[in-house]
Amino acid sequence: MKNNQKWALITGASSGIGLEFARIFAKNQVNLILVARNINALNSLSKELIKLYKIKVIIHPLDLSEVSNAEILVGKLSKQKINPTYLINNAGFGDYGTFTQTSWEKELKMINLNITTLTYLTKMYANKMLGGEPAYIVNVASGAAFQPGPLMAVYFATKAYVLHLSEAVSEELSGTNVSLTTLCPGPTQSNFWSVAGKEKTCGILGKMPTSRQVAEYGYHAMMNSKRVAVYGWVNRLGTLLVRFLPRSWVTKAILYAQST
Ligand SMILES: NC(=O)c1ccc[n+]([C@@H]2O[C@H](COP(=O)([O-])OP(=O)(O)OC[C@H]3O[C@@H](n4cnc5c(N)ncnc54)[C@H](OP(=O)(O)O)[C@@H]3O)[C@@H](O)[C@H]2O)c1
């Protein structure tokens, strides 16, 4: 199948890493299904990409923290006989604060979005993709997936789930036409930190990469069917170190990093 007949479904395409994934696919002549809540941002991205690359773009302004909306999305695409070759499960958010003080309502939405919707979409599309042409799924986890994260306890835990689920499913899929890459960015320039309510971002980790750099890295990792792709050598070193240090030290170190 030629690229201009293929579709990529990207969640969280209205800003940051998801938006940059959309630009990269568009540049490669892949048609797009863009999902997020911000209809204006989706509209302007859609206009930009149609004008620049003459591809097809469908937007779905949906709140994916309601899993029923993900079900509606899958149903609509199925009716239109659109079977994505690429699924980028990128929509997600975090919340900064002490566990006893943070909002349960916000955390429930986070769990629904970061975990439940991602699991549902992975299941639906891995199934639909099996047995066909080469197809690719990217689940966006985080460097946060590798250890507990005081002051963002629920967020870190959701990303640990994403990493574990995705590695397991990727193993089940090995030898098939479907590959699943878990993209693990470290702190990255995007709206993530303001949405999480954290003004300063882990200063000890130095300058953050742009969302474009992370999306480019993720795109290439996906095309090479890399199972787990951790962006940047500092983050990769971090994921290695935590395997050898006592967990109580690691948890204290993360608390320190999160407090800076
Ligand atoms: N930036 C970092 O430092 C960093 C580090 C590691 C991992 N990550 C992960 O990278 C992914 C992308 O984040 P980002 O950094 O690009 O942040 P971002 O700029 O805030 O983008 C998040 C995207 O998710 C969408 N989204 C949020 N809530 C949604 C909902 N209820 N329904 C549908 N879409 C929703 C947002 O769109 P709307 O607001 O329009 O709905 C937006 O398009 C996330 O999974 C995040 O956890 C980020």
The ligand as a Tripos MOL2 file, in Angstrom:
@<TRIPOS>MOLECULE
LIG
   48    52     1     0     0
SMALL
NO_CHARGES

@<TRIPOS>ATOM
      1 N1          6.4180   16.7390   28.1140 N.am      1 LIG1
      2 C1          7.0420   15.8850   28.9090 C.2       1 LIG1
      3 O1          7.9410   16.2690   29.6700 O.2       1 LIG1
      4 C2          6.6910   14.4180   28.8340 C.ar      1 LIG1
      5 C3          7.6020   13.5060   29.3940 C.ar      1 LIG1
      6 C4          7.3010   12.1580   29.3320 C.ar      1 LIG1
      7 C5          6.1270   11.7220   28.7500 C.ar      1 LIG1
      8 N2          5.2500   12.6290   28.2260 N.ar      1 LIG1
      9 C6          4.0000   12.1080   27.6340 C.3       1 LIG1
     10 O2          3.9060   12.5660   26.2970 O.3       1 LIG1
     11 C7          2.5260   12.5840   25.9130 C.3       1 LIG1
     12 C8          2.2320   13.8890   25.2070 C.3       1 LIG1
     13 O3          2.4010   14.9620   26.1190 O.3       1 LIG1
     14 P1          3.0270   16.3580   25.6940 P.3       1 LIG1
     15 O4          4.3120   16.5070   26.4050 O.co2     1 LIG1
     16 O5          2.9870   16.5370   24.2300 O.co2     1 LIG1
     17 O6          1.9960   17.3340   26.4440 O.3       1 LIG1
     18 P2          0.8650   18.3160   25.8740 P.3       1 LIG1
     19 O7          1.4700   19.3420   24.9890 O.co2     1 LIG1
     20 O8          0.0940   18.7530   27.0730 O.co2     1 LIG1
     21 O9         -0.0350   17.3640   24.9780 O.3       1 LIG1
     22 C9         -0.9850   16.4690   25.5240 C.3       1 LIG1
     23 C10        -1.9880   16.1080   24.4700 C.3       1 LIG1
     24 O10        -2.9480   15.2200   25.0550 O.3       1 LIG1
     25 C11        -4.2470   15.7210   24.8000 C.3       1 LIG1
     26 N3         -5.1920   15.4010   25.8510 N.ar      1 LIG1
     27 C12        -5.0830   15.7230   27.1720 C.ar      1 LIG1
     28 N4         -6.2050   15.3330   27.8150 N.ar      1 LIG1
     29 C13        -7.0160   14.7710   26.8690 C.ar      1 LIG1
     30 C14        -8.3080   14.2060   26.9150 C.ar      1 LIG1
     31 N5         -9.0080   14.1390   28.0670 N.pl3     1 LIG1
     32 N6         -8.8630   13.7260   25.7650 N.ar      1 LIG1
     33 C15        -8.1590   13.8110   24.6020 C.ar      1 LIG1
     34 N7         -6.9380   14.3270   24.5050 N.ar      1 LIG1
     35 C16        -6.3680   14.8150   25.6270 C.ar      1 LIG1
     36 C17        -4.0600   17.2400   24.6960 C.3       1 LIG1
     37 O11        -5.0990   17.8110   23.9130 O.3       1 LIG1
     38 P3         -6.3810   18.6250   24.4370 P.3       1 LIG1
     39 O12        -5.9500   19.3960   25.6470 O.co2     1 LIG1
     40 O13        -6.7470   19.4520   23.2460 O.co2     1 LIG1
     41 O14        -7.3950   17.5830   24.7480 O.co2     1 LIG1
     42 C18        -2.7340   17.3230   23.9540 C.3       1 LIG1
     43 O15        -2.9630   17.2000   22.5690 O.3       1 LIG1
     44 C19         1.7250   12.3600   27.1950 C.3       1 LIG1
     45 O16         1.2770   11.0130   27.2440 O.3       1 LIG1
     46 C20         2.7290   12.6110   28.3010 C.3       1 LIG1
     47 O17         2.4470   11.8980   29.4690 O.3       1 LIG1
     48 C21         5.5210   13.9620   28.2580 C.ar      1 LIG1
@<TRIPOS>BOND
     1     1     2 1
     2     2     3 2
     3     2     4 1
     4     4     5 ar
     5     4    48 ar
     6     5     6 ar
     7     6     7 ar
     8     7     8 ar
     9     8     9 1
    10     8    48 ar
    11     9    10 1
    12     9    46 1
    13    10    11 1
    14    11    12 1
    15    11    44 1
    16    12    13 1
    17    13    14 1
    18    14    15 2
    19    14    16 1
    20    14    17 1
    21    17    18 1
    22    18    19 2
    23    18    20 1
    24    18    21 1
    25    21    22 1
    26    22    23 1
    27    23    24 1
    28    23    42 1
    29    24    25 1
    30    25    26 1
    31    25    36 1
    32    26    27 ar
    33    26    35 ar
    34    27    28 ar
    35    28    29 ar
    36    29    30 ar
    37    29    35 ar
    38    30    31 1
    39    30    32 ar
    40    32    33 ar
    41    33    34 ar
    42    34    35 ar
    43    36    37 1
    44    36    42 1
    45    37    38 1
    46    38    39 2
    47    38    40 1
    48    38    41 1
    49    42    43 1
    50    44    45 1
    51    44    46 1
    52    46    47 1
@<TRIPOS>SUBSTRUCTURE
     1 LIG1         1 GROUP 0 **** ****
